[in-house]
Amino acid sequence: MATLMLVLGVALTPLQAYNHGNTLYAQKDYAAAVSAYEAALEAGTVAAVHYNLGNALFKTGRIGRAILNYRRARYLDPRDSDIATNLNFARSYRVDKMLAVPSPLARVLDDVFHQLSRRGAAVLASVSCMLAALLLASWIVKRWTALAIAASLCALVAMFGLITQQVWASEIAERPAVIVVPEVSALSGPGEEFKQILLLHDGTELRIREARGDYRLVQIPGSGGGWVRKDALERVYR
């Protein structure tokens, strides 16, 4: 496993870097904890590391990057209630408030189809499909009602997994991103010579619609959009 950072001249593994980050966080050295968690993530994404990194970033006042890492943690472990709680808490500190408020039904559906990670949903769908096929084959031979019921239930579970997987895929395809600088102008075109349309602030969540040079055309849900410098935002899913 690759070594990623040095402490007192000793190279640390990702696990050691993560544990060191926890120690620094407990000591309230949040900036150093951010560096340790980022080093731990160089070996691969882990929900707990993204979550703790989000906490450390929030403590340093970097709301946008905190939201970014909470969302990445939620993607990997959507059933962790602490992740959802801290994500919503960080969002409440944003300067720019979301104008689009999801309906109660939309919120329920969002919760239902984010109970599993994309990988977990794929595994559930595959296993359930195989079980449904085996049970159906057994029913054709035996003609037992219980087998037909079990096959139907497995098929429903497989359908849930497939829908959940598709919901995540659609979300990723939207290319969500977060503003990670204190403020940036959204312009009417891809260049500083164009007119300012909006002033966006740290933590604003948006969707990337087009890339052109050093600028990205973004859309804010429930609002307008414009062209933003690419270094002012970061994509949630890389």
C-alpha positions as CSV (number, residue, x, y, z in Angstrom):
1,M,0.0,0.0,0.0
2,A,1.4,3.4,-0.9
3,T,2.6,5.7,1.7
4,L,1.0,9.1,1.6
5,M,2.3,11.5,4.2
6,L,5.1,12.1,6.7
7,V,4.8,12.6,10.5
8,L,8.1,13.3,12.3
9,G,9.9,11.9,9.2
10,V,7.9,8.6,9.3
11,A,5.8,7.7,6.2
12,L,2.1,6.9,7.1
13,T,-0.2,4.4,5.3
14,P,-3.7,5.5,4.5
15,L,-5.1,3.9,7.7
16,Q,-2.4,5.6,9.8
17,A,-3.1,8.9,8.1
18,Y,-6.8,8.5,8.9
19,N,-6.1,7.7,12.5
20,H,-3.7,10.6,12.7
21,G,-6.4,12.9,11.3
22,N,-8.7,11.7,14.1
23,T,-6.1,12.6,16.7
24,L,-5.5,16.0,15.2
25,Y,-9.3,16.6,15.0
26,A,-9.7,15.7,18.7
27,Q,-6.9,18.2,19.4
28,K,-8.9,20.8,17.5
29,D,-6.1,21.2,14.9
30,Y,-8.6,21.1,12.1
31,A,-6.4,22.4,9.3
32,A,-3.9,19.6,9.9
33,A,-6.7,17.1,10.2
34,V,-7.9,18.1,6.7
35,S,-4.4,17.4,5.3
36,A,-4.3,14.0,7.0
37,Y,-7.7,12.9,5.8
38,E,-7.0,14.1,2.2
39,A,-3.8,12.0,2.3
40,A,-5.8,9.0,3.5
41,L,-8.1,9.4,0.5
42,E,-5.3,9.2,-2.0
43,A,-5.5,5.4,-1.8
44,G,-9.3,5.3,-2.5
45,T,-12.6,6.7,-1.4
46,V,-14.0,5.6,2.0
47,A,-17.3,6.9,3.4
48,A,-15.9,7.4,7.0
49,V,-12.9,9.4,5.7
50,H,-15.0,11.7,3.5
51,Y,-17.3,12.2,6.5
52,N,-14.5,13.1,8.9
53,L,-12.9,15.3,6.2
54,G,-16.3,17.1,5.8
55,N,-16.4,17.7,9.6
56,A,-12.8,19.1,9.6
57,L,-13.5,21.3,6.6
58,F,-16.6,22.7,8.2
59,K,-14.7,23.5,11.3
60,T,-12.2,25.5,9.1
61,G,-15.1,27.4,7.5
62,R,-14.9,25.8,4.1
63,I,-18.6,25.1,3.7
64,G,-18.4,24.2,0.0
65,R,-15.8,21.5,0.4
66,A,-17.5,20.2,3.5
67,I,-20.8,19.8,1.5
68,L,-18.8,18.1,-1.3
69,N,-17.3,15.5,1.0
70,Y,-20.6,14.9,2.9
71,R,-22.2,14.2,-0.5
72,R,-19.4,11.8,-1.4
73,A,-19.8,10.0,1.9
74,R,-23.6,9.8,1.4
75,Y,-23.0,8.2,-2.0
76,L,-20.9,5.5,-0.4
77,D,-23.0,5.0,2.7
78,P,-26.5,6.6,2.2
79,R,-28.0,4.9,5.3
80,D,-25.7,6.7,7.7
81,S,-27.9,9.2,9.5
82,D,-25.0,11.2,10.8
83,I,-23.9,12.0,7.2
84,A,-27.3,13.2,6.2
85,T,-27.6,15.3,9.4
86,N,-24.3,17.0,9.0
87,L,-24.9,17.6,5.3
88,N,-28.2,19.4,6.0
89,F,-26.5,21.3,8.8
90,A,-23.7,22.5,6.5
91,R,-26.2,23.5,3.9
92,S,-27.9,25.8,6.4
93,Y,-24.8,27.9,6.6
94,R,-24.7,28.8,2.9
95,V,-25.2,32.4,1.8
96,D,-27.2,31.3,-1.3
97,K,-30.4,29.6,-0.3
98,M,-32.1,27.1,-2.6
99,L,-35.2,28.4,-4.3
100,A,-36.6,25.0,-5.3
101,V,-38.2,23.2,-2.5
102,P,-38.9,19.5,-3.2
103,S,-42.5,18.4,-2.7
104,P,-43.2,15.9,0.2
105,L,-43.7,13.1,-2.3
106,A,-40.4,13.9,-4.0
107,R,-38.6,13.9,-0.6
108,V,-40.1,10.5,0.3
109,L,-39.1,9.0,-3.1
110,D,-35.6,10.5,-2.8
111,D,-35.2,8.9,0.7
112,V,-36.6,5.5,-0.5
113,F,-34.3,5.2,-3.5
114,H,-31.2,6.4,-1.6
115,Q,-31.4,3.7,1.0
116,L,-28.7,1.7,-0.7
117,S,-25.4,2.8,-2.4
118,R,-25.2,2.3,-6.1
119,R,-22.9,-0.7,-5.6
120,G,-25.1,-2.2,-3.0
121,A,-28.2,-1.7,-5.2
122,A,-26.4,-3.5,-8.1
123,V,-25.5,-6.4,-5.9
124,L,-29.0,-6.7,-4.5
125,A,-30.5,-6.6,-8.0
126,S,-28.1,-9.3,-9.3
127,V,-28.7,-11.6,-6.4
128,S,-32.5,-11.1,-6.4
129,C,-32.7,-11.7,-10.2
130,M,-30.8,-15.0,-9.8
131,L,-33.0,-16.1,-6.9
132,A,-36.2,-15.1,-8.8
133,A,-35.0,-17.2,-11.8
134,L,-34.2,-20.2,-9.7
135,L,-37.5,-20.0,-7.8
136,L,-39.5,-19.6,-11.1
137,A,-37.7,-22.6,-12.6
138,S,-38.6,-24.6,-9.4
139,W,-42.2,-23.4,-9.6
140,I,-42.5,-24.6,-13.3
141,V,-41.4,-28.1,-12.1
142,K,-43.2,-28.3,-8.7
143,R,-46.1,-25.9,-9.2
144,W,-46.0,-24.9,-5.6
145,T,-47.8,-21.6,-4.8
146,A,-45.1,-20.7,-2.2
147,L,-42.5,-20.9,-4.9
148,A,-44.4,-18.5,-7.2
149,I,-44.9,-16.0,-4.3
150,A,-41.2,-16.2,-3.4
151,A,-40.2,-15.7,-7.0
152,S,-42.5,-12.6,-7.2
153,L,-41.1,-11.1,-4.1
154,C,-37.5,-11.6,-5.3
155,A,-38.5,-10.0,-8.6
156,L,-39.9,-7.0,-6.7
157,V,-36.6,-6.7,-4.7
158,A,-34.6,-6.9,-7.9
159,M,-36.8,-4.1,-9.4
160,F,-36.1,-1.9,-6.3
161,G,-32.4,-2.5,-6.7
162,L,-32.5,-1.7,-10.4
163,I,-34.5,1.5,-9.8
164,T,-32.1,2.6,-7.0
165,Q,-29.1,2.0,-9.3
166,Q,-30.8,4.0,-12.0
167,V,-31.6,6.9,-9.6
168,W,-27.9,7.1,-8.7
169,A,-26.8,6.9,-12.3
170,S,-29.2,9.7,-13.3
171,E,-27.9,11.9,-10.4
172,I,-24.3,11.3,-11.5
173,A,-25.2,12.1,-15.1
174,E,-26.5,15.5,-14.0
175,R,-22.8,16.3,-13.2
176,P,-23.6,18.0,-9.8
177,A,-20.9,20.4,-8.5
178,V,-20.4,22.7,-5.6
179,I,-18.9,26.2,-5.4
180,V,-15.7,26.0,-3.3
181,V,-14.5,29.6,-3.3
182,P,-15.9,32.4,-1.1
183,E,-17.7,34.0,-4.1
184,V,-17.6,33.9,-7.8
185,S,-19.5,35.7,-10.6
186,A,-21.8,33.7,-12.9
187,L,-21.4,35.4,-16.3
188,S,-23.5,35.6,-19.5
189,G,-20.6,34.0,-21.5
190,P,-17.4,32.0,-21.0
191,G,-15.1,35.0,-20.3
192,E,-14.5,37.9,-18.0
193,E,-15.6,40.3,-20.7
194,F,-19.2,39.1,-20.4
195,K,-21.8,40.5,-18.1
196,Q,-22.3,39.3,-14.5
197,I,-25.7,37.5,-14.0
198,L,-25.4,36.2,-10.5
199,L,-23.0,36.2,-7.6
200,L,-22.5,32.8,-6.2
201,H,-21.1,31.9,-2.8
202,D,-19.3,29.0,-1.1
203,G,-21.4,25.9,-0.8
204,T,-23.9,26.6,-3.6
205,E,-24.8,23.4,-5.3
206,L,-25.4,23.3,-9.1
207,R,-25.2,21.2,-12.2
208,I,-22.7,21.5,-15.0
209,R,-24.3,21.8,-18.4
210,E,-21.4,22.6,-20.7
211,A,-17.6,23.0,-20.6
212,R,-15.8,25.6,-22.7
213,G,-12.1,26.3,-22.0
214,D,-11.6,27.5,-18.4
215,Y,-15.4,28.0,-17.9
216,R,-18.4,25.9,-17.0
217,L,-22.0,26.6,-17.9
218,V,-23.9,25.8,-14.7
219,Q,-27.5,25.7,-13.7
220,I,-28.8,26.2,-10.2
221,P,-32.0,24.1,-9.4
222,G,-35.0,26.4,-9.2
223,S,-33.0,29.4,-10.4
224,G,-30.9,30.5,-13.3
225,G,-27.3,30.0,-14.1
226,G,-24.3,31.2,-16.0
227,W,-20.7,30.6,-16.9
228,V,-18.4,30.1,-13.9
229,R,-14.6,29.7,-13.8
230,K,-13.8,26.0,-13.5
231,D,-11.4,26.5,-10.6
232,A,-14.3,28.0,-8.5
233,L,-16.2,24.7,-8.4
234,E,-15.6,21.0,-8.0
235,R,-17.7,18.1,-9.2
236,V,-19.3,15.8,-6.6
237,Y,-18.6,12.6,-8.5
238,R,-15.3,12.5,-10.3
